[in-house]
Amino acid sequence: MVSTNDVEVGYPPARQRVTGRDCVYNFLGIPASDFDNPSVHRAIDSAVSQAPGSYAMSDMTVSRERLIMLAYNQACLKVEGNPVAQTTGSRYLDGIRREFDWSD
C-alpha cells in the first residue's frame, strides 16, 4: 500500500502483525451502520491504531467475510499486515545538516 519511493520508511520494519476490520450490518434489510459498504481504508486505520506511530501497512492481505442470515446480515473487510512508521526527517536534509556548520 505504500512505496518507499514516496515516503521515508522507518527501519527496521516492524515484525508484529496487526489485524483490522471494517464491518457493515443490516437487520431485516434496514442498514444498521453508518456506511453502506465496508472500507479498506477504515480497516487499515483500525489495524494501524494498534501500533502507535504507524500510519500505513506493508505485507498486507485483504479478505472479505460475510454472514447472511434470515433477519441479520453482516459484511466485513479484514486486513492483516505489518505496521509501517515514517521517520521524522528527510535523508537528503539530514545529510545536508551534517555537512553544514550552523555556527558560520
FIVO-448870 format. One record per residue (C-alpha): residue number from 1; residue in three letters; chain; z, x, y. Coordinates in Angstrom, 1 decimal. Example, Ala and Ser with C-alpha at 12.3 -4.5 7.8 and 13.67 -1.06 7.14 Angstrom:
! residues 2
<1,"ala","A",<7.8,12.3,-4.5>>
<2,"ser","A",<7.1,13.7,-1.1>>
END
This chain:
! residues 104
<1,"met","A",<0.0,0.0,0.0>>
<2,"val","A",<0.4,3.0,2.3>>
<3,"ser","A",<-1.8,6.0,2.8>>
<4,"thr","A",<-0.3,9.4,3.5>>
<5,"asn","A",<-3.3,10.0,5.9>>
<6,"asp","A",<-2.0,7.3,8.2>>
<7,"val","A",<1.8,7.9,8.2>>
<8,"glu","A",<4.0,10.9,7.6>>
<9,"val","A",<6.0,10.1,4.4>>
<10,"gly","A",<9.5,11.3,3.8>>
<11,"tyr","A",<9.8,13.7,0.9>>
<12,"pro","A",<11.0,14.0,-1.8>>
<13,"pro","A",<9.8,10.5,-2.7>>
<14,"ala","A",<12.4,8.0,-3.7>>
<15,"arg","A",<12.8,7.8,-7.5>>
<16,"gln","A",<14.5,4.5,-7.5>>
<17,"arg","A",<12.6,1.3,-8.4>>
<18,"val","A",<13.2,-1.8,-6.4>>
<19,"thr","A",<12.1,-5.4,-7.1>>
<20,"gly","A",<11.5,-8.2,-4.6>>
<21,"arg","A",<10.4,-11.8,-4.9>>
<22,"asp","A",<9.0,-14.5,-2.7>>
<23,"cys","A",<9.0,-18.0,-4.1>>
<24,"val","A",<8.0,-21.5,-3.1>>
<25,"tyr","A",<9.3,-24.7,-4.6>>
<26,"asn","A",<8.5,-28.3,-4.6>>
<27,"phe","A",<10.2,-31.4,-6.0>>
<28,"leu","A",<8.0,-34.4,-7.1>>
<29,"gly","A",<5.1,-32.8,-5.2>>
<30,"ile","A",<7.0,-32.5,-1.9>>
<31,"pro","A",<7.3,-28.9,-0.7>>
<32,"ala","A",<11.0,-27.7,-0.5>>
<33,"ser","A",<10.2,-24.3,1.0>>
<34,"asp","A",<9.4,-23.1,4.5>>
<35,"phe","A",<5.9,-21.8,3.3>>
<36,"asp","A",<3.2,-23.3,1.2>>
<37,"asn","A",<2.3,-20.2,-0.8>>
<38,"pro","A",<4.3,-17.1,-1.9>>
<39,"ser","A",<3.5,-13.9,0.1>>
<40,"val","A",<3.2,-10.3,-1.0>>
<41,"his","A",<4.4,-9.3,2.5>>
<42,"arg","A",<7.6,-11.2,2.2>>
<43,"ala","A",<8.1,-9.9,-1.4>>
<44,"ile","A",<7.7,-6.3,-0.2>>
<45,"asp","A",<10.2,-7.0,2.7>>
<46,"ser","A",<12.6,-8.3,0.1>>
<47,"ala","A",<12.3,-5.2,-2.1>>
<48,"val","A",<12.5,-2.6,0.7>>
<49,"ser","A",<15.6,-4.2,2.1>>
<50,"gln","A",<17.4,-2.9,-1.0>>
<51,"ala","A",<16.7,0.7,0.0>>
<52,"pro","A",<17.9,1.5,3.6>>
<53,"gly","A",<15.5,3.5,5.7>>
<54,"ser","A",<12.4,2.3,3.7>>
<55,"tyr","A",<9.5,0.4,5.2>>
<56,"ala","A",<6.9,0.4,2.5>>
<57,"met","A",<6.4,0.8,-1.2>>
<58,"ser","A",<4.4,3.1,-3.4>>
<59,"asp","A",<3.5,2.9,-7.1>>
<60,"met","A",<3.7,-0.9,-6.8>>
<61,"thr","A",<3.0,-3.6,-9.3>>
<62,"val","A",<2.5,-7.3,-8.3>>
<63,"ser","A",<2.9,-10.1,-10.7>>
<64,"arg","A",<2.8,-13.9,-10.4>>
<65,"glu","A",<5.4,-16.1,-12.0>>
<66,"arg","A",<5.1,-19.9,-12.3>>
<67,"leu","A",<7.4,-22.6,-13.6>>
<68,"ile","A",<5.8,-26.0,-13.9>>
<69,"met","A",<8.0,-29.0,-15.0>>
<70,"leu","A",<7.7,-32.7,-14.6>>
<71,"ala","A",<9.6,-33.0,-11.3>>
<72,"tyr","A",<10.1,-29.4,-10.2>>
<73,"asn","A",<7.5,-26.6,-9.7>>
<74,"gln","A",<8.1,-23.0,-8.7>>
<75,"ala","A",<5.6,-20.3,-7.8>>
<76,"cys","A",<6.7,-16.7,-7.2>>
<77,"leu","A",<5.2,-13.3,-6.5>>
<78,"lys","A",<7.2,-10.4,-7.8>>
<79,"val","A",<6.7,-6.8,-6.6>>
<80,"glu","A",<8.2,-3.7,-8.2>>
<81,"gly","A",<7.8,-0.2,-6.9>>
<82,"asn","A",<9.3,2.9,-5.3>>
<83,"pro","A",<10.5,2.6,-1.7>>
<84,"val","A",<8.9,4.9,0.9>>
<85,"ala","A",<10.7,6.1,4.1>>
<86,"gln","A",<8.9,7.5,7.1>>
<87,"thr","A",<10.0,10.8,8.6>>
<88,"thr","A",<11.3,10.8,12.2>>
<89,"gly","A",<8.8,13.2,13.6>>
<90,"ser","A",<5.2,14.4,13.5>>
<91,"arg","A",<4.4,17.6,11.6>>
<92,"tyr","A",<2.0,18.5,14.4>>
<93,"leu","A",<4.5,18.1,17.2>>
<94,"asp","A",<7.3,19.7,15.2>>
<95,"gly","A",<5.1,22.8,14.8>>
<96,"ile","A",<4.3,22.9,18.5>>
<97,"arg","A",<8.0,22.7,19.3>>
<98,"arg","A",<8.8,25.6,17.0>>
<99,"glu","A",<6.2,27.8,18.7>>
<100,"phe","A",<7.0,26.8,22.3>>
<101,"asp","A",<10.1,28.1,24.0>>
<102,"trp","A",<11.6,25.3,26.2>>
<103,"ser","A",<13.6,27.7,28.2>>
<104,"asp","A",<10.5,29.0,30.1>>
END
